[in-house]
Amino acid sequence: MNFSIFLCIVCLCLALSLSEGRRHRREASLNFKSTPKLVVEGVTQELKLECNTPSSLTDVFIPIVIRIEKTDVNASSTDSIATQILSRDLVAVEDSRIRAEGKLQSKSEEVSSLVIQIEKPQVNDSGKYTCTFDYLDFKFQTRTLTKSANVTVVEIAPVSLLPVPDEQCDCKDIWVEINKIKESNSKDIELLKLNIQALEKSSQVGGAVIASPQEVSDDSCKAAFSARFARRDGNPIVSESVIVFDAVTTNKGEAYDVKSGEFTAPCSGQYFFTVTLRTHQDLDSGYVDGVLQVDGQELARTSVHLDAPIENMETSTNGLVVKLEKGQKISVVTKTTSSGSFIGESYSIFSGFFLFP
């Protein structure tokens, strides 16, 4: 009897506060995201939509419903994809490609969440997805939080086939043409794969990088090296001088010069470099820095410092991703107010490699 009275009170409060509560916008925002950012039909295996209530949302008395709806590209229709209602089983659209899992927060669950996984996404899965969370706060007012995410599924245009000639032709000529088509398609496929990888990486920072066919086929762009001192001892620290790592572990593309200590970019694009230096300061205080620089411009540096004139051995590492134009050189330059030597062999390493155009 008491429980029935309580339910009646809750329903009455819901009815009285529904219109007023929906006018209130909460400062808290839902966490709603789609992954991956780039979705290609026939390539992407799964599209995941995940909606969670924020941990900062502390005024939830009774969670009512969390749902995800989809509005198509033309905004002509809106369909419910999945809905989790209090004290009911999850309701999802009937589609064998779609799996959904939802929960409403309770004593054992700190947040409400709804996750949708779409296998082998198609072009018609494109649209605006909106997550909505309705709940009753401690003042018995209905609150609503919403957040949207736009999803675009890219379609790869089919390759058109050559028409079959009416006249008879030599089989040798046919095989020549077939081999030409295979070679051309192979290059196109490699270009497409590289562009998709570049788009996936660049979408994280809002940009797009498109590779040219020349950059795809030119293997000389794919340079990679790792160099060190050939000797463990006897590598003096000299300020304002290029550190020459005179022994290479690998040097694909021969872009690193063991005589000058410089790496020359074979192609324009993004590169990754890292340097590790182990220093031996022999009873001399001060700092020893290894500066990664391009055309005299400092990009990153390692640094060790000794306050007192004592014997000290220390290791420091740094690295970065940088865009280089073809022909630009990068090296490690010593900056120091101390004296001593670098510990060589596997203790001090300079490495780098080409990422993408």
RODO-2510 file (C-alpha; in nm, 4 decimals, decimal comma):
residues 357
     n   res          X          Y          Z
     1     m     0,0000     0,0000     0,0000
     2     n     0,2777     0,2431     0,0962
     3     f     0,4693     0,1601    -0,2229
     4     s     0,1588     0,2356    -0,4349
     5     i     0,1213     0,5745    -0,2660
     6     f     0,4889     0,6461    -0,3359
     7     l     0,4480     0,5604    -0,7051
     8     c     0,1435     0,7888    -0,7281
     9     i     0,3426     1,0755    -0,5757
    10     v     0,6297     1,0201    -0,8216
    11     c     0,3918     1,0134    -1,1210
    12     l     0,2192     1,3318    -1,0000
    13     c     0,5516     1,5114    -0,9612
    14     l     0,6569     1,3987    -1,3076
    15     a     0,3403     1,5344    -1,4620
    16     l     0,3691     1,8699    -1,2832
    17     s     0,7369     1,9278    -1,3621
    18     l     0,7670     1,7837    -1,7142
    19     s     0,7087     2,1032    -1,9119
    20     e     0,9085     2,3199    -1,6717
    21     g     1,1964     2,0749    -1,6384
    22     r     1,2531     2,0377    -2,0115
    23     r     1,3196     2,4121    -2,0401
    24     h     1,6195     2,3840    -1,8103
    25     r     1,9566     2,3207    -1,9758
    26     r     2,2102     2,1554    -1,7518
    27     e     2,5700     2,2624    -1,7388
    28     a     2,6688     1,8960    -1,7388
    29     s     2,7011     1,7364    -2,0831
    30     l     2,6708     1,3775    -2,2010
    31     n     2,9810     1,1954    -2,3201
    32     f     2,8830     1,0775    -2,6694
    33     k     3,1312     0,9665    -2,9342
    34     s     3,1550     0,7515    -3,2443
    35     t     3,4594     0,5428    -3,3407
    36     p     3,6368     0,5212    -3,5720
    37     k     3,6308     0,8765    -3,7094
    38     l     3,6696     0,7585    -4,0712
    39     v     3,4156     0,4924    -4,1740
    40     v     3,4465     0,3281    -4,5189
    41     e     3,1852     0,0857    -4,6524
    42     g     3,3400    -0,2549    -4,7154
    43     v     3,6583    -0,1617    -4,5226
    44     t     3,5504    -0,0639    -4,1704
    45     q     3,4432    -0,3733    -3,9769
    46     e     3,2548    -0,2023    -3,6938
    47     l     3,1087     0,1381    -3,6026
    48     k     3,0714     0,2011    -3,2291
    49     l     2,8481     0,4676    -3,0700
    50     e     2,8967     0,5142    -2,6957
    51     c     2,6938     0,7451    -2,4700
    52     n     2,7637     0,7950    -2,0971
    53     t     2,6388     1,0329    -1,8324
    54     p     2,9168     1,2483    -1,6824
    55     s     3,0541     1,1769    -1,3368
    56     s     2,9808     1,5420    -1,2503
    57     l     2,6068     1,4745    -1,2759
    58     t     2,5202     1,4322    -0,9067
    59     d     2,1554     1,5414    -0,8895
    60     v     2,0027     1,2213    -1,0324
    61     f     1,7277     1,0896    -0,8046
    62     i     1,5592     0,8499    -1,0469
    63     p     1,7052     0,7738    -1,3949
    64     i     1,4144     0,7360    -1,6361
    65     v     1,5457     0,6567    -1,9842
    66     i     1,8572     0,6760    -2,2032
    67     r     1,8151     0,6383    -2,5793
    68     i     1,9929     0,6892    -2,9111
    69     e     1,8060     0,8060    -3,2213
    70     k     1,9208     0,8516    -3,5795
    71     t     1,8172     1,1291    -3,8179
    72     d     1,9025     1,0506    -4,1805
    73     v     2,1218     1,2727    -4,3972
    74     n     1,8249     1,4556    -4,5514
    75     a     1,6690     1,5127    -4,2063
    76     s     1,3486     1,3628    -4,3436
    77     s     1,2992     1,1011    -4,0717
    78     t     1,4172     1,0101    -3,7215
    79     d     1,4321     0,6489    -3,6024
    80     s     1,4989     0,5046    -3,2588
    81     i     1,8056     0,2790    -3,2558
    82     a     1,8071     0,1654    -2,8916
    83     t     1,6274     0,2608    -2,5684
    84     q     1,6977     0,1627    -2,2070
    85     i     1,4022     0,2410    -1,9756
    86     l     1,3942     0,2096    -1,5965
    87     s     1,2939    -0,1428    -1,4833
    88     r     1,2576    -0,2683    -1,8424
    89     d     1,4644    -0,4655    -2,0884
    90     l     1,6596    -0,2764    -2,3524
    91     v     1,4648    -0,2173    -2,6750
    92     a     1,6696    -0,2047    -2,9987
    93     v     1,5917    -0,1828    -3,3690
    94     e     1,5557    -0,5190    -3,5429
    95     d     1,8760    -0,5415    -3,7463
    96     s     2,1159    -0,8365    -3,7348
    97     r     2,4103    -0,5981    -3,7805
    98     i     2,3273    -0,3940    -3,4695
    99     r     2,4077    -0,4894    -3,1101
   100     a     2,3144    -0,2699    -2,8151
   101     e     2,3883    -0,2714    -2,4435
   102     g     2,2520    -0,0260    -2,1879
   103     k     2,2262     0,0363    -1,8159
   104     l     2,0805     0,3026    -1,5870
   105     q     2,2734     0,4221    -1,2865
   106     s     2,1882     0,2780    -0,9457
   107     k     2,3563     0,2020    -0,6163
   108     s     2,5861    -0,0414    -0,7963
   109     e     2,6268     0,1638    -1,1168
   110     e     2,7742     0,5144    -1,0966
   111     v     2,6726     0,6242    -1,4483
   112     s     2,4086     0,5500    -1,7091
   113     s     2,5344     0,4300    -2,0457
   114     l     2,4174     0,3051    -2,3834
   115     v     2,6503     0,1442    -2,6391
   116     i     2,5593     0,0567    -2,9991
   117     q     2,7836    -0,1513    -3,2278
   118     i     2,7063    -0,1645    -3,6008
   119     e     2,8849    -0,4431    -3,7901
   120     k     3,0032    -0,3710    -4,1452
   121     p     2,8552    -0,0178    -4,1604
   122     q     2,6883     0,0878    -4,4857
   123     v     2,6231     0,4218    -4,6550
   124     n     2,2643     0,4242    -4,5282
   125     d     2,4026     0,4213    -4,1723
   126     s     2,5160     0,7823    -4,2278
   127     g     2,3290     1,0504    -4,0384
   128     k     2,3011     1,2472    -3,7176
   129     y     2,2896     1,0287    -3,4052
   130     t     2,1461     1,1867    -3,0899
   131     c     2,1741     1,0517    -2,7352
   132     t     1,9114     1,1649    -2,4817
   133     f     1,9020     1,1052    -2,1063
   134     d     1,5905     1,1866    -1,8991
   135     y     1,5895     1,1727    -1,5212
   136     l     1,4150     1,3001    -1,2090
   137     d     1,6274     1,5196    -0,9796
   138     f     1,6014     1,5581    -0,6032
   139     k     1,3534     1,8441    -0,6477
   140     f     1,1242     1,6057    -0,8375
   141     q     1,1813     1,7946    -1,1650
   142     t     1,2355     1,6176    -1,4963
   143     r     1,5719     1,6963    -1,6544
   144     t     1,6926     1,6198    -2,0067
   145     l     2,0482     1,6001    -2,1432
   146     t     2,1178     1,5571    -2,5153
   147     k     2,4248     1,5326    -2,7361
   148     s     2,4672     1,4558    -3,1064
   149     a     2,7362     1,3046    -3,3272
   150     n     2,7459     1,3120    -3,7076
   151     v     2,8478     0,9901    -3,8828
   152     t     2,9392     0,9665    -4,2510
   153     v     3,0015     0,6296    -4,4141
   154     v     3,2153     0,6725    -4,7268
   155     e     3,1471     0,4571    -5,0312
   156     i     3,4322     0,3468    -5,2572
   157     a     3,3333     0,3876    -5,6207
   158     p     3,3383     0,0575    -5,8148
   159     v     3,6018     0,0079    -6,0834
   160     s     3,4522     0,0179    -6,4314
   161     l     3,5448    -0,2733    -6,6573
   162     l     3,6764    -0,2306    -7,0093
   163     p     3,4233    -0,3158    -7,2829
   164     v     3,4776    -0,6436    -7,4639
   165     p     3,5803    -0,5737    -7,8236
   166     d     3,3543    -0,7126    -8,0982
   167     e     3,6343    -0,8130    -8,3288
   168     q     3,8591    -1,1079    -8,2642
   169     c     4,1973    -1,0378    -8,1116
   170     d     4,5178    -1,2197    -8,0272
   171     c     4,5274    -1,3800    -7,6799
   172     k     4,8771    -1,2405    -7,6306
   173     d     4,7389    -0,8883    -7,6728
   174     i     4,4670    -0,9641    -7,4171
   175     w     4,7212    -1,0772    -7,1588
   176     v     4,9295    -0,7656    -7,2182
   177     e     4,6233    -0,5497    -7,1461
   178     i     4,5288    -0,7595    -6,8421
   179     n     4,8773    -0,7201    -6,6935
   180     k     4,8627    -0,3441    -6,7510
   181     i     4,5265    -0,3271    -6,5727
   182     k     4,6561    -0,5387    -6,2830
   183     e     4,9590    -0,3138    -6,2424
   184     s     4,7449     0,0009    -6,2565
   185     n     4,4880    -0,1352    -6,0098
   186     s     4,7618    -0,2464    -5,7716
   187     k     4,8994     0,1082    -5,7573
   188     d     4,5491     0,2524    -5,7135
   189     i     4,4780     0,0136    -5,4246
   190     e     4,8049     0,1027    -5,2508
   191     l     4,7259     0,4724    -5,2968
   192     l     4,3772     0,4243    -5,1536
   193     k     4,5098     0,2356    -4,8505
   194     l     4,7683     0,5049    -4,7795
   195     n     4,5094     0,7815    -4,8131
   196     i     4,2726     0,6026    -4,5722
   197     q     4,5532     0,5625    -4,3179
   198     a     4,6505     0,9277    -4,3583
   199     l     4,2895     1,0415    -4,3173
   200     e     4,2472     0,8314    -4,0022
   201     k     4,5562     0,9928    -3,8498
   202     s     4,4780     1,3469    -3,9654
   203     s     4,1114     1,3299    -3,8537
   204     q     4,2329     1,3459    -3,4933
   205     v     4,3547     1,7001    -3,5549
   206     g     4,0895     1,8028    -3,8054
   207     g     4,3035     1,7890    -4,1209
   208     a     4,3291     1,5649    -4,4263
   209     v     4,6485     1,4430    -4,5951
   210     i     4,6263     1,3024    -4,9481
   211     a     4,9269     1,1214    -5,0913
   212     s     5,0252     1,1487    -5,4542
   213     p     5,0813     0,8365    -5,6691
   214     q     5,4495     0,9287    -5,6972
   215     e     5,4894     0,9350    -5,3188
   216     v     5,3173     0,5963    -5,2889
   217     s     5,5301     0,4200    -5,5489
   218     d     5,8590     0,5886    -5,4479
   219     d     6,0103     0,3556    -5,1892
   220     s     6,2946     0,6025    -5,1272
   221     c     6,0576     0,8086    -4,9105
   222     k     6,0360     0,5279    -4,6555
   223     a     6,3645     0,6136    -4,4838
   224     a     6,4515     0,4821    -4,1372
   225     f     6,7732     0,4863    -3,9365
   226     s     6,9218     0,4215    -3,5943
   227     a     7,2770     0,5278    -3,5090
   228     r     7,5056     0,5240    -3,2034
   229     f     7,8667     0,5797    -3,0974
   230     a     8,0940     0,2968    -3,2090
   231     r     8,3044     0,3284    -2,8918
   232     r     8,1733     0,3012    -2,5373
   233     d     8,4249     0,5605    -2,4051
   234     g     8,6226     0,8447    -2,5571
   235     n     8,3347     1,0486    -2,7026
   236     p     8,4102     1,4018    -2,5762
   237     i     8,1379     1,6568    -2,5008
   238     v     8,2049     1,9652    -2,7184
   239     s     7,9647     2,2602    -2,7023
   240     e     7,8035     2,4010    -3,0189
   241     s     7,9049     2,0988    -3,2266
   242     v     7,7008     1,8392    -3,4148
   243     i     7,7051     1,5040    -3,2360
   244     v     7,8269     1,2474    -3,4892
   245     f     7,6827     0,9030    -3,4165
   246     d     7,9375     0,7108    -3,6220
   247     a     7,7880     0,3591    -3,6222
   248     v     7,4510     0,2696    -3,7751
   249     t     7,2307    -0,0176    -3,6641
   250     t     7,0013     0,0363    -3,9629
   251     n     6,9960     0,2999    -4,2358
   252     k     6,7178     0,2249    -4,4863
   253     g     6,7401     0,4702    -4,7731
   254     e     7,0906     0,5870    -4,6676
   255     a     6,9427     0,9216    -4,5537
   256     y     7,1630     0,9390    -4,2411
   257     d     7,5281     1,0432    -4,2921
   258     v     7,7651     0,8788    -4,0402
   259     k     8,0372     1,1343    -4,1254
   260     s     7,8364     1,4515    -4,0637
   261     g     7,5779     1,3185    -3,8155
   262     e     7,2949     1,4671    -4,0256
   263     f     6,9741     1,3101    -4,1576
   264     t     6,8528     1,4493    -4,4929
   265     a     6,4812     1,4170    -4,5719
   266     p     6,4416     1,2224    -4,9008
   267     c     6,0797     1,3416    -4,9409
   268     s     5,8528     1,6071    -4,7952
   269     g     5,6342     1,4720    -4,5160
   270     q     5,5982     1,3876    -4,1487
   271     y     5,8933     1,2273    -3,9668
   272     f     5,9558     1,0967    -3,6150
   273     f     6,2923     1,1434    -3,4391
   274     t     6,4209     1,0475    -3,0948
   275     v     6,7569     1,0889    -2,9209
   276     t     6,8918     0,9299    -2,6014
   277     l     7,2183     1,0533    -2,4467
   278     r     7,4079     0,9102    -2,1503
   279     t     7,6594     1,1646    -2,0178
   280     h     7,9587     1,1342    -1,7873
   281     q     8,0369     1,4662    -1,6160
   282     d     8,3793     1,4297    -1,4574
   283     l     8,3972     1,6566    -1,1500
   284     d     8,2512     1,9514    -1,3419
   285     s     7,9153     2,1133    -1,2618
   286     g     7,6799     2,2600    -1,5244
   287     y     7,4365     2,1320    -1,7839
   288     v     7,4723     1,9083    -2,0911
   289     d     7,1938     1,9339    -2,3520
   290     g     7,1423     1,7511    -2,6807
   291     v     6,9372     1,9753    -2,9130
   292     l     6,7415     1,8367    -3,2108
   293     q     6,7472     2,1152    -3,4671
   294     v     6,6559     2,1806    -3,8313
   295     d     6,8260     2,4653    -4,0194
   296     g     6,9476     2,6086    -3,6884
   297     q     6,5991     2,6035    -3,5328
   298     e     6,5642     2,4177    -3,2025
   299     l     6,2834     2,1591    -3,1991
   300     a     6,3492     1,9523    -2,8851
   301     r     6,6294     1,8857    -2,6394
   302     t     6,7545     1,6414    -2,3802
   303     s     6,9012     1,7926    -2,0649
   304     v     7,1009     1,6871    -1,7577
   305     h     7,2329     1,9226    -1,4883
   306     l     7,4879     1,8894    -1,2122
   307     d     7,4949     2,1429    -0,9266
   308     a     7,8176     2,0347    -0,7585
   309     p     8,1572     1,9402    -0,9066
   310     i     8,1265     1,5665    -0,8568
   311     e     8,1419     1,2683    -1,0879
   312     n     7,7987     1,2082    -1,2417
   313     m     7,6452     0,9717    -1,4995
   314     e     7,2922     1,0378    -1,6219
   315     t     7,0629     0,9496    -1,9153
   316     s     6,8018     1,1720    -2,0830
   317     t     6,5684     1,1145    -2,3805
   318     n     6,3398     1,3240    -2,5990
   319     g     6,1553     1,2853    -2,9300
   320     l     5,9063     1,4526    -3,1603
   321     v     5,7088     1,4381    -3,4860
   322     v     5,8092     1,7108    -3,7325
   323     k     5,7267     1,8052    -4,0912
   324     l     6,0330     1,8266    -4,3166
   325     e     6,0620     1,9470    -4,6728
   326     k     6,2655     1,7407    -4,9174
   327     g     6,6352     1,8116    -4,8642
   328     q     6,6055     1,9580    -4,5131
   329     k     6,8599     1,8311    -4,2607
   330     i     6,8143     1,7441    -3,8925
   331     s     7,0919     1,6766    -3,6415
   332     v     7,1714     1,6741    -3,2689
   333     v     7,3855     1,9652    -3,1434
   334     t     7,5595     1,9818    -2,8037
   335     k     7,4857     2,2783    -2,5742
   336     t     7,6880     2,2628    -2,2514
   337     t     7,8550     2,4525    -1,9671
   338     s     8,0215     2,1367    -1,8391
   339     s     8,2817     1,8884    -1,9586
   340     g     8,3089     1,5153    -1,9834
   341     s     8,2086     1,2543    -2,2399
   342     f     7,9151     1,0661    -2,3894
   343     i     7,8833     0,6961    -2,3064
   344     g     7,8585     0,5158    -2,6396
   345     e     7,7449     0,1847    -2,7863
   346     s     7,3880     0,1006    -2,6770
   347     y     7,3687     0,3841    -2,4202
   348     s     7,3414     0,6771    -2,6652
   349     i     7,1127     0,6422    -2,9697
   350     f     6,9824     0,8755    -3,2437
   351     s     6,6887     0,7333    -3,4476
   352     g     6,4231     0,8498    -3,6931
   353     f     6,1898     0,7380    -3,9688
   354     f     5,9390     0,8604    -4,2294
   355     l     5,5712     0,8450    -4,1256
   356     f     5,3570     0,9678    -4,4158
   357     p     5,3442     1,2578    -4,6696
***
